[in-house]
Structure formats: structure tokens, C-alpha cells
Amino acid sequence: MTANYDEAYEIYKKACAAYDLEPINYHYFVLNLSHQQIQAFIKNAEERGRNELVTY
């Protein structure tokens, strides 16, 4: 599976907004996360989205 950095970044920004945090910029986000981290982040966000992020 290919990492979808745009999707992961959008999920990350929504999570930041939910906690009133300032997200890091996209370039820094992509440079500092490995493919495995992006995949894990997307999977976790999708699973949590069914429960927590649905209202955001």
C-alpha cells in the first residue's frame, strides 16, 4: 500500500484543530514521518474516526 501523505496530513490537521493545537507545516510533516508511521497514522485515524473523529 502506498502512503497517502495528503490524506494523513488532513487527518492530522483535523486532530490538531480538535485539541486547539497548531499543526506543523506539510513539508515538515512529510519529511519527518516514515512510510510506516504514515500508514499507522492513517489506520489509527480511520479506526478512531468511527468513534471519536466523526464529529470533527
All heavy atoms as a GROMACS GRO file, in nm:
protein
  470
    1MET      N    1   0.085  -0.118   0.000
    1MET     CA    2   0.000   0.000   0.000
    1MET      C    3   0.089   0.124   0.000
    1MET      O    4   0.187   0.131   0.070
    1MET     CB    5  -0.091   0.000   0.124
    1MET     CG    6  -0.183   0.118   0.128
    1MET     SD    7  -0.279   0.132   0.281
    1MET     CE    8  -0.389  -0.005   0.261
    2THR      N    9   0.051   0.221  -0.078
    2THR     CA   10   0.127   0.345  -0.088
    2THR      C   11   0.079   0.444   0.017
    2THR      O   12  -0.041   0.455   0.042
    2THR     CB   13   0.108   0.408  -0.227
    2THR    OG1   14   0.135   0.309  -0.324
    2THR    CG2   15   0.199   0.525  -0.246
    3ALA      N   16   0.172   0.516   0.075
    3ALA     CA   17   0.135   0.617   0.174
    3ALA      C   18   0.067   0.733   0.105
    3ALA      O   19   0.113   0.780   0.002
    3ALA     CB   20   0.260   0.666   0.247
    4ASN      N   21  -0.043   0.777   0.159
    4ASN     CA   22  -0.112   0.894   0.106
    4ASN      C   23  -0.087   1.008   0.205
    4ASN      O   24  -0.159   1.026   0.302
    4ASN     CB   25  -0.261   0.865   0.092
    4ASN     CG   26  -0.335   0.980   0.028
    4ASN    OD1   27  -0.291   1.095   0.032
    4ASN    ND2   28  -0.448   0.951  -0.030
    5TYR      N   29   0.018   1.082   0.178
    5TYR     CA   30   0.060   1.187   0.270
    5TYR      C   31  -0.044   1.297   0.282
    5TYR      O   32  -0.064   1.352   0.390
    5TYR     CB   33   0.194   1.245   0.226
    5TYR     CG   34   0.306   1.144   0.230
    5TYR    CD1   35   0.352   1.082   0.114
    5TYR    CD2   36   0.364   1.109   0.351
    5TYR    CE1   37   0.453   0.989   0.119
    5TYR    CE2   38   0.465   1.014   0.357
    5TYR     CZ   39   0.509   0.955   0.240
    5TYR     OH   40   0.608   0.862   0.246
    6ASP      N   41  -0.111   1.330   0.172
    6ASP     CA   42  -0.213   1.435   0.178
    6ASP      C   43  -0.327   1.395   0.271
    6ASP      O   44  -0.373   1.475   0.352
    6ASP     CB   45  -0.268   1.464   0.038
    6ASP     CG   46  -0.166   1.526  -0.054
    6ASP    OD1   47  -0.073   1.593  -0.004
    6ASP    OD2   48  -0.179   1.508  -0.177
    7GLU      N   49  -0.371   1.270   0.258
    7GLU     CA   50  -0.479   1.221   0.344
    7GLU      C   51  -0.435   1.220   0.491
    7GLU      O   52  -0.509   1.264   0.579
    7GLU     CB   53  -0.519   1.080   0.302
    7GLU     CG   54  -0.627   1.019   0.388
    7GLU     CD   55  -0.658   0.875   0.351
    7GLU    OE1   56  -0.596   0.821   0.257
    7GLU    OE2   57  -0.744   0.816   0.418
    8ALA      N   58  -0.315   1.171   0.515
    8ALA     CA   59  -0.264   1.167   0.652
    8ALA      C   60  -0.253   1.307   0.710
    8ALA      O   61  -0.287   1.330   0.827
    8ALA     CB   62  -0.129   1.097   0.657
    9TYR      N   63  -0.206   1.402   0.629
    9TYR     CA   64  -0.190   1.539   0.678
    9TYR      C   65  -0.325   1.603   0.710
    9TYR      O   66  -0.339   1.673   0.810
    9TYR     CB   67  -0.114   1.622   0.576
    9TYR     CG   68  -0.078   1.760   0.626
    9TYR    CD1   69   0.011   1.776   0.732
    9TYR    CD2   70  -0.134   1.874   0.570
    9TYR    CE1   71   0.043   1.901   0.780
    9TYR    CE2   72  -0.101   2.000   0.617
    9TYR     CZ   73  -0.013   2.014   0.722
    9TYR     OH   74   0.019   2.138   0.769
   10GLU      N   75  -0.425   1.576   0.628
   10GLU     CA   76  -0.558   1.631   0.655
   10GLU      C   77  -0.615   1.574   0.785
   10GLU      O   78  -0.675   1.647   0.864
   10GLU     CB   79  -0.653   1.603   0.537
   10GLU     CG   80  -0.621   1.683   0.413
   10GLU     CD   81  -0.620   1.833   0.437
   10GLU    OE1   82  -0.711   1.886   0.503
   10GLU    OE2   83  -0.524   1.899   0.390
   11ILE      N   84  -0.596   1.446   0.807
   11ILE     CA   85  -0.641   1.383   0.932
   11ILE      C   86  -0.568   1.446   1.051
   11ILE      O   87  -0.627   1.477   1.154
   11ILE     CB   88  -0.621   1.230   0.927
   11ILE    CG1   89  -0.712   1.169   0.822
   11ILE    CG2   90  -0.645   1.168   1.064
   11ILE    CD1   91  -0.679   1.025   0.788
   12TYR      N   92  -0.438   1.463   1.034
   12TYR     CA   93  -0.355   1.524   1.138
   12TYR      C   94  -0.404   1.666   1.170
   12TYR      O   95  -0.418   1.702   1.287
   12TYR     CB   96  -0.210   1.526   1.091
   12TYR     CG   97  -0.119   1.620   1.166
   12TYR    CD1   98  -0.078   1.592   1.295
   12TYR    CD2   99  -0.075   1.738   1.106
   12TYR    CE1  100   0.005   1.679   1.364
   12TYR    CE2  101   0.008   1.825   1.174
   12TYR     CZ  102   0.048   1.796   1.302
   12TYR     OH  103   0.129   1.882   1.369
   13LYS      N  104  -0.433   1.746   1.067
   13LYS     CA  105  -0.481   1.882   1.090
   13LYS      C  106  -0.615   1.885   1.163
   13LYS      O  107  -0.636   1.968   1.251
   13LYS     CB  108  -0.492   1.959   0.959
   13LYS     CG  109  -0.358   1.995   0.899
   13LYS     CD  110  -0.364   2.095   0.785
   13LYS     CE  111  -0.477   2.076   0.691
   13LYS     NZ  112  -0.477   2.169   0.578
   14LYS      N  113  -0.703   1.791   1.129
   14LYS     CA  114  -0.833   1.784   1.198
   14LYS      C  115  -0.813   1.749   1.345
   14LYS      O  116  -0.880   1.804   1.433
   14LYS     CB  117  -0.924   1.682   1.132
   14LYS     CG  118  -0.980   1.726   1.000
   14LYS     CD  119  -1.067   1.620   0.938
   14LYS     CE  120  -1.116   1.661   0.801
   14LYS     NZ  121  -1.196   1.557   0.738
   15ALA      N  122  -0.721   1.656   1.371
   15ALA     CA  123  -0.694   1.618   1.510
   15ALA      C  124  -0.635   1.737   1.586
   15ALA      O  125  -0.671   1.761   1.702
   15ALA     CB  126  -0.600   1.498   1.515
   16CYS      N  127  -0.546   1.810   1.523
   16CYS     CA  128  -0.488   1.929   1.588
   16CYS      C  129  -0.597   2.031   1.619
   16CYS      O  130  -0.601   2.088   1.729
   16CYS     CB  131  -0.381   1.993   1.499
   16CYS     SG  132  -0.227   1.902   1.492
   17ALA      N  133  -0.686   2.054   1.524
   17ALA     CA  134  -0.794   2.150   1.544
   17ALA      C  135  -0.884   2.108   1.659
   17ALA      O  136  -0.931   2.191   1.737
   17ALA     CB  137  -0.875   2.166   1.416
   18ALA      N  138  -0.908   1.978   1.672
   18ALA     CA  139  -0.993   1.927   1.779
   18ALA      C  140  -0.935   1.958   1.916
   18ALA      O  141  -1.009   1.973   2.013
   18ALA     CB  142  -1.013   1.777   1.762
   19TYR      N  143  -0.804   1.967   1.924
   19TYR     CA  144  -0.737   1.993   2.052
   19TYR      C  145  -0.678   2.134   2.058
   19TYR      O  146  -0.598   2.163   2.144
   19TYR     CB  147  -0.628   1.888   2.077
   19TYR     CG  148  -0.686   1.751   2.099
   19TYR    CD1  149  -0.691   1.658   1.996
   19TYR    CD2  150  -0.740   1.716   2.222
   19TYR    CE1  151  -0.746   1.532   2.016
   19TYR    CE2  152  -0.795   1.591   2.243
   19TYR     CZ  153  -0.798   1.500   2.139
   19TYR     OH  154  -0.854   1.376   2.159
   20ASP      N  155  -0.720   2.218   1.964
   20ASP     CA  156  -0.676   2.358   1.958
   20ASP      C  157  -0.523   2.368   1.955
   20ASP      O  158  -0.463   2.448   2.025
   20ASP     CB  159  -0.733   2.437   2.076
   20ASP     CG  160  -0.730   2.586   2.050
   20ASP    OD1  161  -0.735   2.628   1.933
   20ASP    OD2  162  -0.719   2.662   2.148
   21LEU      N  163  -0.462   2.284   1.871
   21LEU     CA  164  -0.316   2.284   1.854
   21LEU      C  165  -0.282   2.336   1.714
   21LEU      O  166  -0.358   2.315   1.620
   21LEU     CB  167  -0.260   2.143   1.870
   21LEU     CG  168  -0.282   2.077   2.004
   21LEU    CD1  169  -0.239   1.931   1.998
   21LEU    CD2  170  -0.204   2.150   2.112
   22GLU      N  171  -0.168   2.399   1.701
   22GLU     CA  172  -0.122   2.447   1.572
   22GLU      C  173  -0.046   2.333   1.502
   22GLU      O  174   0.054   2.285   1.554
   22GLU     CB  175  -0.028   2.566   1.592
   22GLU     CG  176   0.016   2.631   1.464
   22GLU     CD  177  -0.095   2.703   1.392
   22GLU    OE1  178  -0.188   2.753   1.459
   22GLU    OE2  179  -0.088   2.710   1.269
   23PRO      N  180  -0.093   2.290   1.385
   23PRO     CA  181  -0.022   2.180   1.317
   23PRO      C  182   0.110   2.228   1.256
   23PRO      O  183   0.126   2.345   1.224
   23PRO     CB  184  -0.120   2.139   1.206
   23PRO     CG  185  -0.202   2.259   1.181
   23PRO     CD  186  -0.211   2.332   1.313
   24ILE      N  187   0.204   2.136   1.243
   24ILE     CA  188   0.328   2.168   1.173
   24ILE      C  189   0.295   2.176   1.025
   24ILE      O  190   0.192   2.128   0.979
   24ILE     CB  191   0.437   2.061   1.199
   24ILE    CG1  192   0.392   1.922   1.153
   24ILE    CG2  193   0.479   2.061   1.346
   24ILE    CD1  194   0.499   1.815   1.162
   25ASN      N  195   0.384   2.239   0.946
   25ASN     CA  196   0.354   2.251   0.805
   25ASN      C  197   0.371   2.117   0.733
   25ASN      O  198   0.435   2.025   0.783
   25ASN     CB  199   0.436   2.362   0.738
   25ASN     CG  200   0.583   2.331   0.728
   25ASN    OD1  201   0.621   2.222   0.689
   25ASN    ND2  202   0.666   2.428   0.761
   26TYR      N  203   0.312   2.109   0.616
   26TYR     CA  204   0.308   1.984   0.539
   26TYR      C  205   0.448   1.932   0.508
   26TYR      O  206   0.474   1.812   0.521
   26TYR     CB  207   0.230   2.008   0.410
   26TYR     CG  208   0.219   1.887   0.321
   26TYR    CD1  209   0.127   1.788   0.348
   26TYR    CD2  210   0.302   1.872   0.210
   26TYR    CE1  211   0.116   1.676   0.267
   26TYR    CE2  212   0.291   1.760   0.129
   26TYR     CZ  213   0.198   1.663   0.158
   26TYR     OH  214   0.189   1.553   0.078
   27HIS      N  215   0.536   2.020   0.466
   27HIS     CA  216   0.672   1.980   0.431
   27HIS      C  217   0.741   1.911   0.549
   27HIS      O  218   0.799   1.804   0.534
   27HIS     CB  219   0.751   2.102   0.385
   27HIS     CG  220   0.891   2.073   0.346
   27HIS    ND1  221   0.924   2.011   0.227
   27HIS    CD2  222   1.007   2.094   0.409
   27HIS    CE1  223   1.054   1.997   0.220
   27HIS    NE2  224   1.108   2.048   0.329
   28TYR      N  225   0.734   1.970   0.665
   28TYR     CA  226   0.796   1.913   0.784
   28TYR      C  227   0.729   1.780   0.820
   28TYR      O  228   0.794   1.683   0.857
   28TYR     CB  229   0.786   2.012   0.899
   28TYR     CG  230   0.862   1.972   1.022
   28TYR    CD1  231   1.000   1.984   1.027
   28TYR    CD2  232   0.796   1.921   1.133
   28TYR    CE1  233   1.071   1.945   1.140
   28TYR    CE2  234   0.866   1.883   1.246
   28TYR     CZ  235   1.003   1.896   1.249
   28TYR     OH  236   1.072   1.857   1.361
   29PHE      N  237   0.597   1.775   0.807
   29PHE     CA  238   0.520   1.654   0.835
   29PHE      C  239   0.570   1.538   0.750
   29PHE      O  240   0.599   1.430   0.799
   29PHE     CB  241   0.372   1.682   0.808
   29PHE     CG  242   0.279   1.566   0.831
   29PHE    CD1  243   0.234   1.535   0.958
   29PHE    CD2  244   0.233   1.490   0.724
   29PHE    CE1  245   0.146   1.430   0.980
   29PHE    CE2  246   0.146   1.384   0.744
   29PHE     CZ  247   0.102   1.355   0.872
   30VAL      N  248   0.582   1.561   0.620
   30VAL     CA  249   0.624   1.456   0.527
   30VAL      C  250   0.769   1.416   0.549
   30VAL      O  251   0.803   1.298   0.548
   30VAL     CB  252   0.601   1.500   0.381
   30VAL    CG1  253   0.663   1.402   0.283
   30VAL    CG2  254   0.453   1.516   0.353
   31LEU      N  255   0.856   1.514   0.572
   31LEU     CA  256   0.998   1.484   0.588
   31LEU      C  257   1.029   1.405   0.715
   31LEU      O  258   1.125   1.330   0.719
   31LEU     CB  259   1.080   1.612   0.592
   31LEU     CG  260   1.099   1.682   0.458
   31LEU    CD1  261   1.176   1.811   0.478
   31LEU    CD2  262   1.171   1.592   0.360
   32ASN      N  263   0.947   1.421   0.816
   32ASN     CA  264   0.980   1.363   0.946
   32ASN      C  265   0.904   1.237   0.982
   32ASN      O  266   0.924   1.182   1.089
   32ASN     CB  267   0.963   1.468   1.055
   32ASN     CG  268   1.072   1.569   1.047
   32ASN    OD1  269   1.186   1.540   1.079
   32ASN    ND2  270   1.040   1.688   0.996
   33LEU      N  271   0.818   1.190   0.893
   33LEU     CA  272   0.747   1.066   0.919
   33LEU      C  273   0.787   0.961   0.816
   33LEU      O  274   0.796   0.990   0.697
   33LEU     CB  275   0.596   1.086   0.914
   33LEU     CG  276   0.536   1.174   1.023
   33LEU    CD1  277   0.388   1.188   1.004
   33LEU    CD2  278   0.566   1.119   1.161
   34SER      N  279   0.809   0.841   0.862
   34SER     CA  280   0.841   0.732   0.771
   34SER      C  281   0.713   0.680   0.705
   34SER      O  282   0.601   0.711   0.749
   34SER     CB  283   0.907   0.617   0.848
   34SER     OG  284   0.812   0.556   0.933
   35HIS      N  285   0.730   0.601   0.603
   35HIS     CA  286   0.616   0.539   0.536
   35HIS      C  287   0.533   0.459   0.636
   35HIS      O  288   0.410   0.466   0.636
   35HIS     CB  289   0.667   0.449   0.423
   35HIS     CG  290   0.560   0.373   0.353
   35HIS    ND1  291   0.480   0.430   0.257
   35HIS    CD2  292   0.518   0.244   0.366
   35HIS    CE1  293   0.394   0.340   0.214
   35HIS    NE2  294   0.416   0.226   0.278
   36GLN      N  295   0.600   0.385   0.723
   36GLN     CA  296   0.530   0.304   0.823
   36GLN      C  297   0.452   0.392   0.922
   36GLN      O  298   0.342   0.357   0.963
   36GLN     CB  299   0.629   0.215   0.899
   36GLN     CG  300   0.688   0.105   0.816
   36GLN     CD  301   0.805   0.152   0.728
   36GLN    OE1  302   0.859   0.261   0.749
   36GLN    NE2  303   0.843   0.072   0.632
   37GLN      N  304   0.509   0.506   0.959
   37GLN     CA  305   0.439   0.596   1.050
   37GLN      C  306   0.315   0.655   0.984
   37GLN      O  307   0.210   0.666   1.047
   37GLN     CB  308   0.532   0.707   1.097
   37GLN     CG  309   0.637   0.662   1.195
   37GLN     CD  310   0.738   0.770   1.225
   37GLN    OE1  311   0.791   0.834   1.134
   37GLN    NE2  312   0.763   0.792   1.352
   38ILE      N  313   0.329   0.693   0.858
   38ILE     CA  314   0.213   0.747   0.786
   38ILE      C  315   0.103   0.642   0.779
   38ILE      O  316  -0.014   0.672   0.805
   38ILE     CB  317   0.252   0.792   0.644
   38ILE    CG1  318   0.344   0.915   0.649
   38ILE    CG2  319   0.130   0.819   0.558
   38ILE    CD1  320   0.275   1.043   0.686
   39GLN      N  321   0.139   0.520   0.742
   39GLN     CA  322   0.040   0.412   0.733
   39GLN      C  323  -0.027   0.386   0.867
   39GLN      O  324  -0.149   0.369   0.875
   39GLN     CB  325   0.104   0.284   0.678
   39GLN     CG  326   0.143   0.293   0.534
   39GLN     CD  327   0.025   0.327   0.444
   39GLN    OE1  328  -0.084   0.273   0.461
   39GLN    NE2  329   0.047   0.416   0.351
   40ALA      N  330   0.052   0.382   0.973
   40ALA     CA  331  -0.004   0.359   1.107
   40ALA      C  332  -0.094   0.475   1.148
   40ALA      O  333  -0.200   0.453   1.208
   40ALA     CB  334   0.110   0.342   1.208
   41PHE      N  335  -0.055   0.596   1.114
   41PHE     CA  336  -0.135   0.713   1.148
   41PHE      C  337  -0.269   0.708   1.078
   41PHE      O  338  -0.375   0.731   1.138
   41PHE     CB  339  -0.059   0.841   1.110
   41PHE     CG  340  -0.123   0.966   1.162
   41PHE    CD1  341  -0.095   1.011   1.289
   41PHE    CD2  342  -0.210   1.038   1.084
   41PHE    CE1  343  -0.154   1.127   1.337
   41PHE    CE2  344  -0.269   1.153   1.131
   41PHE     CZ  345  -0.241   1.198   1.258
   42ILE      N  346  -0.269   0.676   0.947
   42ILE     CA  347  -0.393   0.668   0.871
   42ILE      C  348  -0.482   0.557   0.928
   42ILE      O  349  -0.602   0.578   0.949
   42ILE     CB  350  -0.365   0.644   0.722
   42ILE    CG1  351  -0.302   0.769   0.660
   42ILE    CG2  352  -0.493   0.607   0.646
   42ILE    CD1  353  -0.251   0.748   0.518
   43LYS      N  354  -0.424   0.441   0.954
   43LYS     CA  355  -0.503   0.329   1.006
   43LYS      C  356  -0.564   0.365   1.141
   43LYS      O  357  -0.684   0.341   1.164
   43LYS     CB  358  -0.414   0.206   1.020
   43LYS     CG  359  -0.487   0.085   1.071
   43LYS     CD  360  -0.396  -0.034   1.084
   43LYS     CE  361  -0.471  -0.152   1.144
   43LYS     NZ  362  -0.384  -0.266   1.168
   44ASN      N  363  -0.485   0.421   1.230
   44ASN     CA  364  -0.534   0.460   1.362
   44ASN      C  365  -0.644   0.564   1.350
   44ASN      O  366  -0.748   0.556   1.416
   44ASN     CB  367  -0.418   0.512   1.447
   44ASN     CG  368  -0.458   0.538   1.589
   44ASN    OD1  369  -0.558   0.602   1.616
   44ASN    ND2  370  -0.377   0.490   1.682
   45ALA      N  371  -0.623   0.664   1.264
   45ALA     CA  372  -0.722   0.770   1.249
   45ALA      C  373  -0.852   0.715   1.192
   45ALA      O  374  -0.960   0.757   1.234
   45ALA     CB  375  -0.667   0.880   1.160
   46GLU      N  376  -0.842   0.624   1.096
   46GLU     CA  377  -0.964   0.564   1.041
   46GLU      C  378  -1.039   0.486   1.147
   46GLU      O  379  -1.161   0.494   1.156
   46GLU     CB  380  -0.928   0.475   0.923
   46GLU     CG  381  -0.887   0.552   0.800
   46GLU     CD  382  -0.835   0.464   0.688
   46GLU    OE1  383  -0.803   0.346   0.713
   46GLU    OE2  384  -0.825   0.515   0.575
   47GLU      N  385  -0.967   0.409   1.228
   47GLU     CA  386  -1.031   0.332   1.334
   47GLU      C  387  -1.092   0.423   1.438
   47GLU      O  388  -1.205   0.402   1.482
   47GLU     CB  389  -0.930   0.237   1.398
   47GLU     CG  390  -0.888   0.124   1.307
   47GLU     CD  391  -0.772   0.042   1.361
   47GLU    OE1  392  -0.719   0.076   1.470
   47GLU    OE2  393  -0.735  -0.055   1.294
   48ARG      N  394  -1.019   0.525   1.478
   48ARG     CA  395  -1.071   0.619   1.578
   48ARG      C  396  -1.182   0.704   1.520
   48ARG      O  397  -1.274   0.744   1.592
   48ARG     CB  398  -0.960   0.708   1.629
   48ARG     CG  399  -0.857   0.633   1.712
   48ARG     CD  400  -0.753   0.724   1.765
   48ARG     NE  401  -0.815   0.815   1.860
   48ARG     CZ  402  -0.754   0.915   1.919
   48ARG    NH1  403  -0.628   0.939   1.893
   48ARG    NH2  404  -0.816   0.991   2.005
   49GLY      N  405  -1.176   0.729   1.390
   49GLY     CA  406  -1.277   0.811   1.324
   49GLY      C  407  -1.416   0.753   1.337
   49GLY      O  408  -1.514   0.826   1.342
   50ARG      N  409  -1.421   0.626   1.344
   50ARG     CA  410  -1.551   0.561   1.363
   50ARG      C  411  -1.609   0.595   1.499
   50ARG      O  412  -1.729   0.591   1.520
   50ARG     CB  413  -1.537   0.411   1.347
   50ARG     CG  414  -1.501   0.371   1.208
   50ARG     CD  415  -1.499   0.219   1.191
   50ARG     NE  416  -1.426   0.188   1.071
   50ARG     CZ  417  -1.302   0.138   1.069
   50ARG    NH1  418  -1.241   0.110   1.180
   50ARG    NH2  419  -1.242   0.113   0.956
   51ASN      N  420  -1.520   0.630   1.593
   51ASN     CA  421  -1.564   0.656   1.730
   51ASN      C  422  -1.551   0.802   1.770
   51ASN      O  423  -1.643   0.861   1.823
   51ASN     CB  424  -1.483   0.572   1.828
   51ASN     CG  425  -1.500   0.426   1.802
   51ASN    OD1  426  -1.610   0.380   1.775
   51ASN    ND2  427  -1.392   0.350   1.806
   52GLU      N  428  -1.433   0.864   1.746
   52GLU     CA  429  -1.405   0.996   1.802
   52GLU      C  430  -1.408   1.108   1.699
   52GLU      O  431  -1.459   1.214   1.726
   52GLU     CB  432  -1.268   0.995   1.868
   52GLU     CG  433  -1.258   0.904   1.987
   52GLU     CD  434  -1.119   0.902   2.044
   52GLU    OE1  435  -1.040   0.992   2.014
   52GLU    OE2  436  -1.088   0.808   2.118
   53LEU      N  437  -1.345   1.088   1.584
   53LEU     CA  438  -1.327   1.197   1.489
   53LEU      C  439  -1.448   1.223   1.401
   53LEU      O  440  -1.448   1.317   1.324
   53LEU     CB  441  -1.204   1.171   1.401
   53LEU     CG  442  -1.070   1.165   1.474
   53LEU    CD1  443  -0.959   1.131   1.376
   53LEU    CD2  444  -1.040   1.297   1.543
   54VAL      N  445  -1.553   1.145   1.418
   54VAL     CA  446  -1.671   1.161   1.336
   54VAL      C  447  -1.734   1.299   1.354
   54VAL      O  448  -1.783   1.359   1.260
   54VAL     CB  449  -1.775   1.051   1.369
   54VAL    CG1  450  -1.907   1.078   1.303
   54VAL    CG2  451  -1.719   0.916   1.329
   55THR      N  452  -1.726   1.356   1.471
   55THR     CA  453  -1.790   1.483   1.499
   55THR      C  454  -1.707   1.603   1.456
   55THR      O  455  -1.754   1.715   1.461
   55THR     CB  456  -1.821   1.497   1.649
   55THR    OG1  457  -1.700   1.488   1.722
   55THR    CG2  458  -1.917   1.389   1.693
   56TYR      N  459  -1.584   1.582   1.413
   56TYR     CA  460  -1.497   1.694   1.380
   56TYR      C  461  -1.515   1.739   1.237
   56TYR      O  462  -1.538   1.674   1.148
   56TYR     CB  463  -1.351   1.661   1.404
   56TYR     CG  464  -1.324   1.617   1.545
   56TYR    CD1  465  -1.248   1.505   1.573
   56TYR    CD2  466  -1.378   1.686   1.652
   56TYR    CE1  467  -1.224   1.465   1.702
   56TYR    CE2  468  -1.354   1.645   1.781
   56TYR     CZ  469  -1.278   1.536   1.805
   56TYR     OH  470  -1.256   1.497   1.932
   0.00000   0.00000   0.00000
